[in-house]
Amino acid sequence: MRWLLHILLPILAIFLQSTFFSSYSIKGAVPDLLLLLVIFFSLLGPRKQAPLYGFCCGLFEDLYMGRFIGLNAISKAITAFLLSHLQQNVFKENILVGMMAVFIGTVLNSGMVLLLSLFKFNGIHWDDSLFMTIIFQTLYNALLSGPLYIWYYNSSHYGVLRETEVR
């Protein structure tokens, strides 16, 4: 049941961010709900599986969007890898830890996407709107991360996303 939800949640996240949240964009910025799932999994899930989950979620996003296949897969995998190393050093019960991880993770992921785009496409047009979109997406993700982190934390410790012990 747990792994089925880890497959269905990215589908729901892509659906919500491309339909509901696209209507509520802030200066063209839409929250990256899939990135929120990857960050939460990196903090609360099995550490060694976080980069694989980030890669699979990013690849799903790339296939759904239909452009630049592999760009989001690599950036989300690297973001998940880096944030999974915070697992042992943070107090995960604190909601501010989840919000800061989302803030840092969004900046990391956006930086990775820009860096990978720079290697792939030489003609990136750097302007203020690109950076404003990144800033607003980072703030949007951080604001949404509060209630979503509480749900994900409770679900991963007491609910359906909890790892069951093998006896």
N, C-alpha and C positions, 0 to 999 in steps of 0.2 A: 504494500500500500504506500509506503514511504517513497519508494522510487517512482511509482506511478505519479505521485504528486510532484516530484522533482522534474518530471517530464511535462505534466500538465500546467504547472505554474509558469514556465516560460511562454507557453502558447497563450495563456491568459494575459500575461504581461505585454506581449507583442500586440495582442488584440486591443487591449485597453489603451496602450500608448498610441496606436495608430488610429483609433476611432474616438474614444472619449476625450483623452488628454490632448489630442490635436486640436480640438475645439477650444481648449483652455490654455493655449500657448501664451507664454509671456515673452513678448518681443521676438517671436519666432522660435523660442526655445520650448521643447517638449521634454518632459522628464524621461529618463532612460530607466524604465522599470525593470528591464532585464538586467541592467547593470546593478541595480539594487539587490536583486536576487543573488547575483554572483557574489557581491560583497558580503551579504548576510551568510551565504553558504561558506565563504572563505573564513569568516569569523567564527561561525558556530558549527560547521560541519567537519567532516574528516579532513585534516590538513592536506594529506597527500592526494585527495581527490578533487581539491578545489581548482587547480589549473585545468584539469580535464573537464570539469563542469563548466568553467568559464569558456573553454574552447568550444564545447558543444553548444552552449547558449549563443556565443558569438557567431558560430557557423550557422545556426538556425536563423539568427537575425540577418546574416548576409544572404542566405538563400531566400528568405522572405522578402527582403528589400530588393534583391536582384541586381545589386551593383557591388563592385569591388569585393568579390568573394575572397574571404580569408582575412580581410582587414580587421573587422570586429572580432573575429575568432582569435587572432593573435593578440590583439590589444586586451581583450577580456581575459585571456589565459594568463598573460603577464601580470595584469592587475590582480587577478585572483592569487597568483603565486606570491606576489609581493605582500598582499594583505593577509594571506594565510600565515605568514610568519609573525603576525601580531597576536595570534591566538593565545599564546602562552604568556604574553606580557601585559595583557589588558584585563580590566575588570569588566567582563562582557555583560554583566547584569545592569550596568549603568546605561541609560538611554543616550546619554551624551557621547559615549564611546561609539555607539552605532552611528550616530549622526556625524561625528568627526571622521569615522571610517568611510562613510559615504562621501563626505566632502573631499577627503584625500583621494579616495578611489575614483571619483569623477574627474578630478584634476589629472590624476595619473592616466586614466583611460583616454581622456581627451588629448593629453600630450602624446600618448602612444599613437593615437589615430592620426594626429597631425604629423608626427615624425614618420610613420609608415607611409602616409600620403606623400610626404616630401620625397621619400625614396622612390616611390612608384610614379608619381606625377610631378614633373618639374614645374608646371605652370600653375601652382597654387597661388591664388590671389589673396594676399594677406591684407586684411582691412579691419577696421574697427568693428564691423558687424560680426565677423567671425569670432573675435574675442568677446564681444558682448553676448553672443549666443552661448559661448562656453561658460561665461560668468552666470548668466541667467539659468542655464541648465544645471550648473553646480548648486546654485541656491535653491532651485526647484526640487532637485533630488534631496538636498539636505532637509528641506521642510517636510517633504513626504516621508522621509526616512523614519521620523519619530514614531508615528502610529504603526507603520509597517514593520519596524524593527521590534516593537513590543509584540505584535502578532507573531512574527517569525521566531522570536526568542521563546515565547510561551509555547508555541507549537513544536519547536525543536526540543524542548525540555519536558513538556508535559502532554503534548498533543500528538497529532498524527505524523509529524515529521521527526518524532523521537526515534532514536536508534534502539531497537529492541535487543535485549541481551539473549545470546544463544546459550541454551542449557543443554 
